């Protein structure tokens, strides 16, 4: 059970960058369409 918490604690930076890039892609798609 603990390994999930440690994993989540390890990835926030990478996850945030991926989330930001996904949002940016969605925004660009919305504005272009």
C-alpha distances in whole Angstrom, upper triangle without the diagonal:
4,6,6,8,9,11,12,13,15,17,18,22,22,20,23,26,25,25,28,30,29,30,33,34,34,36,39,39,39,42,44,44
4,5,5,6,9,10,11,13,15,16,20,20,19,22,24,24,24,27,29,28,30,33,34,34,36,38,39,39,42,44,44
4,5,5,6,9,10,10,12,15,18,18,17,20,22,22,22,25,27,26,28,31,31,32,34,36,37,38,40,42,42
4,5,5,6,9,10,11,13,16,16,14,17,20,19,19,23,24,23,25,28,29,29,31,33,33,34,37,39,39
4,5,5,6,9,10,11,15,15,14,16,19,19,19,22,24,24,25,28,29,29,31,33,34,35,37,39,40
4,5,5,6,9,11,13,14,14,16,19,19,20,22,24,24,26,28,29,30,32,34,35,36,38,39,40
4,5,5,6,9,12,12,11,14,16,16,17,20,21,21,23,25,26,27,29,31,32,33,35,37,37
4,5,5,6,10,10,9,11,14,14,14,17,19,19,20,23,24,24,26,29,29,30,32,34,35
4,6,6,9,11,10,12,15,16,16,18,20,21,22,24,26,26,28,30,31,32,34,36,37
4,6,8,9,10,12,13,14,15,17,19,20,22,23,25,26,28,29,31,32,34,35,37
4,6,5,6,8,10,10,12,14,15,16,18,20,21,22,24,26,27,28,30,31,33
4,6,5,6,9,10,10,12,14,15,16,18,20,21,22,24,25,26,28,30,31
4,5,5,6,9,10,11,12,14,15,16,18,20,21,23,24,26,27,29,30
4,5,5,6,9,10,11,12,14,15,17,18,20,21,23,24,26,27,29
4,5,5,6,9,10,10,12,14,15,16,18,20,21,22,24,26,27
4,5,5,6,9,10,10,12,14,15,16,18,20,21,22,24,26
4,5,5,6,9,10,10,12,14,15,16,18,20,21,22,24
4,5,5,6,9,10,11,12,14,15,17,18,20,21,23
4,5,5,6,9,10,11,12,14,15,16,18,20,21
4,5,5,6,9,10,10,12,14,15,16,18,20
4,5,5,6,9,10,11,12,14,15,16,18
4,5,5,6,9,10,11,12,14,15,17
4,5,5,6,9,10,10,12,14,15
4,5,5,6,9,10,11,12,14
4,5,5,6,9,10,11,12
4,5,5,6,9,10,11
4,5,5,6,9,10
4,5,5,6,9
4,6,5,6
4,6,5
4,6
4
